[in-house]
Amino acid sequence: MRSEKTINLRASVSKRELIDHAATLTGKSRSAFMLDASCEKAEEVLADQTHFTLSAAKLRAFNAKLDKPIADAAALTRLLTRRAPWER
């Protein structure tokens, strides 16, 4: 049984040529280039959902909460041991 799955898509001639040119420059096949680029973008999108910015006041409040003792160590262990969404 193959563990790989097929992904099909349609592209305009100009987009296919652009992708083929970039793939050639990187020494990759079209499929390898597209899969790498898609995975890179997917990781970026997922990371954007986990990173955030705070004002100085909100950062102090956030840090104060982080400094409090852990109320549910089992939940923290589950969180820290599960795989990232892009590692699934």
Distance bins in CASP14 RR format, pairs under 12 A and 6 or more apart:
PFRMAT RR
TARGET T0000
AUTHOR 0000-0000-0000
RMODE 2
METHOD distances of the structure
MODEL  1
4 31 0 0 0 0 0 1 0 0 0 0 0
4 35 0 0 0 0 0 1 0 0 0 0 0
5 35 0 0 0 0 0 1 0 0 0 0 0
6 31 0 0 0 0 1 0 0 0 0 0 0
6 35 0 0 0 0 0 1 0 0 0 0 0
7 31 0 0 0 0 1 0 0 0 0 0 0
7 34 0 0 0 0 1 0 0 0 0 0 0
7 35 1 0 0 1 0 0 0 0 0 0 0
7 38 0 0 0 0 1 0 0 0 0 0 0
7 39 0 0 0 0 0 1 0 0 0 0 0
8 31 0 0 0 0 0 1 0 0 0 0 0
8 34 0 0 0 0 0 1 0 0 0 0 0
9 15 0 0 0 0 0 1 0 0 0 0 0
9 16 0 0 0 0 0 1 0 0 0 0 0
9 19 0 0 0 0 0 1 0 0 0 0 0
9 30 0 0 0 0 0 1 0 0 0 0 0
9 31 0 0 0 0 0 1 0 0 0 0 0
9 34 0 0 0 0 1 0 0 0 0 0 0
9 35 0 0 0 0 0 1 0 0 0 0 0
9 38 0 0 0 0 1 0 0 0 0 0 0
10 16 0 0 0 0 1 0 0 0 0 0 0
11 17 0 0 0 0 1 0 0 0 0 0 0
11 18 0 0 0 0 1 0 0 0 0 0 0
11 19 1 0 0 1 0 0 0 0 0 0 0
11 20 0 0 0 0 0 1 0 0 0 0 0
11 30 0 0 0 0 0 1 0 0 0 0 0
11 34 0 0 0 0 1 0 0 0 0 0 0
12 18 0 0 0 0 1 0 0 0 0 0 0
12 19 0 0 0 0 0 1 0 0 0 0 0
13 19 0 0 0 0 0 1 0 0 0 0 0
13 20 0 0 0 0 0 1 0 0 0 0 0
14 20 0 0 0 0 0 1 0 0 0 0 0
14 21 0 0 0 0 0 1 0 0 0 0 0
15 21 0 0 0 0 0 1 0 0 0 0 0
15 22 0 0 0 0 0 1 0 0 0 0 0
15 30 0 0 0 0 0 1 0 0 0 0 0
15 34 0 0 0 0 0 1 0 0 0 0 0
16 22 0 0 0 0 0 1 0 0 0 0 0
16 23 0 0 0 0 0 1 0 0 0 0 0
16 30 0 0 0 0 1 0 0 0 0 0 0
16 33 0 0 0 0 0 1 0 0 0 0 0
16 34 0 0 0 0 0 1 0 0 0 0 0
17 23 0 0 0 0 0 1 0 0 0 0 0
17 24 0 0 0 0 0 1 0 0 0 0 0
17 30 0 0 0 0 0 1 0 0 0 0 0
18 24 0 0 0 0 0 1 0 0 0 0 0
18 25 0 0 0 0 0 1 0 0 0 0 0
18 30 0 0 0 0 0 1 0 0 0 0 0
18 33 0 0 0 0 0 1 0 0 0 0 0
18 34 0 0 0 0 0 1 0 0 0 0 0
18 37 0 0 0 0 0 1 0 0 0 0 0
19 25 0 0 0 0 0 1 0 0 0 0 0
19 26 0 0 0 0 0 1 0 0 0 0 0
19 28 0 0 0 0 0 1 0 0 0 0 0
19 29 0 0 0 0 0 1 0 0 0 0 0
19 30 1 0 0 1 0 0 0 0 0 0 0
19 31 0 0 0 0 0 1 0 0 0 0 0
19 32 0 0 0 0 0 1 0 0 0 0 0
19 33 1 0 0 1 0 0 0 0 0 0 0
19 34 1 0 0 1 0 0 0 0 0 0 0
19 35 0 0 0 0 0 1 0 0 0 0 0
19 36 0 0 0 0 0 1 0 0 0 0 0
19 37 0 0 0 0 1 0 0 0 0 0 0
19 38 0 0 0 0 0 1 0 0 0 0 0
20 26 0 0 0 0 0 1 0 0 0 0 0
20 27 0 0 0 0 0 1 0 0 0 0 0
20 28 0 0 0 0 0 1 0 0 0 0 0
20 29 0 0 0 0 1 0 0 0 0 0 0
20 30 1 0 1 0 0 0 0 0 0 0 0
20 31 0 0 0 0 0 1 0 0 0 0 0
20 33 0 0 0 0 1 0 0 0 0 0 0
20 34 0 0 0 0 0 1 0 0 0 0 0
21 27 0 0 0 0 0 1 0 0 0 0 0
21 28 0 0 0 0 0 1 0 0 0 0 0
21 30 0 0 0 0 0 1 0 0 0 0 0
21 33 0 0 0 0 0 1 0 0 0 0 0
22 28 0 0 0 0 1 0 0 0 0 0 0
22 29 0 0 0 0 0 1 0 0 0 0 0
22 30 0 0 0 0 1 0 0 0 0 0 0
22 32 0 0 0 0 0 1 0 0 0 0 0
22 33 1 0 0 1 0 0 0 0 0 0 0
22 34 0 0 0 0 1 0 0 0 0 0 0
22 36 0 0 0 0 0 1 0 0 0 0 0
22 37 0 0 0 0 1 0 0 0 0 0 0
23 29 1 0 0 1 0 0 0 0 0 0 0
23 30 1 0 1 0 0 0 0 0 0 0 0
23 31 0 0 0 0 1 0 0 0 0 0 0
23 32 1 0 0 1 0 0 0 0 0 0 0
23 33 1 1 0 0 0 0 0 0 0 0 0
23 34 1 0 0 1 0 0 0 0 0 0 0
23 35 0 0 0 0 0 1 0 0 0 0 0
23 36 0 0 0 0 1 0 0 0 0 0 0
23 37 0 0 0 0 1 0 0 0 0 0 0
24 30 0 0 0 0 1 0 0 0 0 0 0
24 32 0 0 0 0 0 1 0 0 0 0 0
24 33 0 0 0 0 1 0 0 0 0 0 0
25 33 0 0 0 0 1 0 0 0 0 0 0
26 32 0 0 0 0 1 0 0 0 0 0 0
26 33 1 0 0 1 0 0 0 0 0 0 0
26 34 0 0 0 0 0 1 0 0 0 0 0
26 36 0 0 0 0 1 0 0 0 0 0 0
26 37 0 0 0 0 1 0 0 0 0 0 0
27 33 0 0 0 0 1 0 0 0 0 0 0
27 36 0 0 0 0 0 1 0 0 0 0 0
28 34 0 0 0 0 1 0 0 0 0 0 0
28 35 0 0 0 0 1 0 0 0 0 0 0
28 36 1 0 0 1 0 0 0 0 0 0 0
28 37 0 0 0 0 1 0 0 0 0 0 0
29 35 0 0 0 0 1 0 0 0 0 0 0
29 36 0 0 0 0 0 1 0 0 0 0 0
30 36 0 0 0 0 0 1 0 0 0 0 0
30 37 0 0 0 0 0 1 0 0 0 0 0
31 37 0 0 0 0 0 1 0 0 0 0 0
31 38 0 0 0 0 0 1 0 0 0 0 0
32 38 0 0 0 0 0 1 0 0 0 0 0
32 39 0 0 0 0 0 1 0 0 0 0 0
33 39 0 0 0 0 0 1 0 0 0 0 0
33 40 0 0 0 0 0 1 0 0 0 0 0
34 40 0 0 0 0 0 1 0 0 0 0 0
34 41 0 0 0 0 0 1 0 0 0 0 0
35 41 0 0 0 0 0 1 0 0 0 0 0
35 42 0 0 0 0 0 1 0 0 0 0 0
36 42 0 0 0 0 0 1 0 0 0 0 0
36 43 0 0 0 0 0 1 0 0 0 0 0
37 43 0 0 0 0 0 1 0 0 0 0 0
37 44 0 0 0 0 0 1 0 0 0 0 0
38 44 0 0 0 0 0 1 0 0 0 0 0
38 45 0 0 0 0 0 1 0 0 0 0 0
38 86 0 0 0 0 0 1 0 0 0 0 0
39 45 0 0 0 0 0 1 0 0 0 0 0
39 46 0 0 0 0 0 1 0 0 0 0 0
39 85 0 0 0 0 0 1 0 0 0 0 0
39 86 1 0 0 1 0 0 0 0 0 0 0
39 87 0 0 0 0 0 1 0 0 0 0 0
39 88 0 0 0 0 0 1 0 0 0 0 0
40 46 0 0 0 0 0 1 0 0 0 0 0
40 47 0 0 0 0 0 1 0 0 0 0 0
40 86 0 0 0 0 1 0 0 0 0 0 0
41 47 0 0 0 0 0 1 0 0 0 0 0
41 48 0 0 0 0 0 1 0 0 0 0 0
41 86 0 0 0 0 0 1 0 0 0 0 0
42 48 0 0 0 0 0 1 0 0 0 0 0
42 49 0 0 0 0 0 1 0 0 0 0 0
42 84 0 0 0 0 0 1 0 0 0 0 0
42 85 0 0 0 0 1 0 0 0 0 0 0
42 86 1 0 0 1 0 0 0 0 0 0 0
42 87 0 0 0 0 0 1 0 0 0 0 0
42 88 0 0 0 0 0 1 0 0 0 0 0
43 49 0 0 0 0 0 1 0 0 0 0 0
43 50 0 0 0 0 0 1 0 0 0 0 0
43 84 0 0 0 0 1 0 0 0 0 0 0
43 85 0 0 0 0 1 0 0 0 0 0 0
43 86 1 0 1 0 0 0 0 0 0 0 0
43 87 0 0 0 0 1 0 0 0 0 0 0
43 88 0 0 0 0 0 1 0 0 0 0 0
44 50 0 0 0 0 0 1 0 0 0 0 0
44 51 0 0 0 0 0 1 0 0 0 0 0
44 86 0 0 0 0 1 0 0 0 0 0 0
45 51 0 0 0 0 0 1 0 0 0 0 0
45 85 0 0 0 0 1 0 0 0 0 0 0
45 86 0 0 0 0 1 0 0 0 0 0 0
46 83 0 0 0 0 0 1 0 0 0 0 0
46 84 1 0 0 1 0 0 0 0 0 0 0
46 85 1 0 1 0 0 0 0 0 0 0 0
46 86 1 0 1 0 0 0 0 0 0 0 0
46 87 0 0 0 0 1 0 0 0 0 0 0
46 88 0 0 0 0 0 1 0 0 0 0 0
47 84 0 0 0 0 1 0 0 0 0 0 0
47 85 0 0 0 0 1 0 0 0 0 0 0
47 86 0 0 0 0 1 0 0 0 0 0 0
48 85 0 0 0 0 0 1 0 0 0 0 0
48 86 0 0 0 0 0 1 0 0 0 0 0
49 84 0 0 0 0 0 1 0 0 0 0 0
49 85 0 0 0 0 1 0 0 0 0 0 0
49 86 0 0 0 0 0 1 0 0 0 0 0
50 79 0 0 0 0 0 1 0 0 0 0 0
50 84 0 0 0 0 1 0 0 0 0 0 0
50 85 0 0 0 0 1 0 0 0 0 0 0
50 86 0 0 0 0 0 1 0 0 0 0 0
52 58 0 0 0 0 1 0 0 0 0 0 0
52 59 0 0 0 0 0 1 0 0 0 0 0
52 62 0 0 0 0 1 0 0 0 0 0 0
53 59 0 0 0 0 1 0 0 0 0 0 0
53 62 0 0 0 0 0 1 0 0 0 0 0
54 60 0 0 0 0 1 0 0 0 0 0 0
54 61 0 0 0 0 1 0 0 0 0 0 0
54 62 1 0 0 1 0 0 0 0 0 0 0
54 63 0 0 0 0 1 0 0 0 0 0 0
54 65 0 0 0 0 0 1 0 0 0 0 0
55 61 0 0 0 0 1 0 0 0 0 0 0
55 62 0 0 0 0 0 1 0 0 0 0 0
56 62 0 0 0 0 0 1 0 0 0 0 0
56 63 0 0 0 0 0 1 0 0 0 0 0
57 63 0 0 0 0 0 1 0 0 0 0 0
57 64 0 0 0 0 0 1 0 0 0 0 0
58 64 0 0 0 0 0 1 0 0 0 0 0
58 65 0 0 0 0 0 1 0 0 0 0 0
59 65 0 0 0 0 0 1 0 0 0 0 0
59 66 0 0 0 0 0 1 0 0 0 0 0
60 66 0 0 0 0 0 1 0 0 0 0 0
60 67 0 0 0 0 0 1 0 0 0 0 0
61 67 0 0 0 0 0 1 0 0 0 0 0
61 68 0 0 0 0 0 1 0 0 0 0 0
62 68 0 0 0 0 0 1 0 0 0 0 0
65 71 0 0 0 0 0 1 0 0 0 0 0
66 76 0 0 0 0 0 1 0 0 0 0 0
69 76 0 0 0 0 0 1 0 0 0 0 0
70 76 1 0 1 0 0 0 0 0 0 0 0
70 77 0 0 0 0 1 0 0 0 0 0 0
70 79 0 0 0 0 0 1 0 0 0 0 0
70 80 0 0 0 0 0 1 0 0 0 0 0
72 78 0 0 0 0 1 0 0 0 0 0 0
72 79 0 0 0 0 1 0 0 0 0 0 0
73 79 0 0 0 0 0 1 0 0 0 0 0
73 80 0 0 0 0 0 1 0 0 0 0 0
74 80 0 0 0 0 0 1 0 0 0 0 0
74 81 0 0 0 0 0 1 0 0 0 0 0
75 81 0 0 0 0 0 1 0 0 0 0 0
75 82 0 0 0 0 0 1 0 0 0 0 0
76 82 0 0 0 0 0 1 0 0 0 0 0
82 88 0 0 0 0 1 0 0 0 0 0 0
END
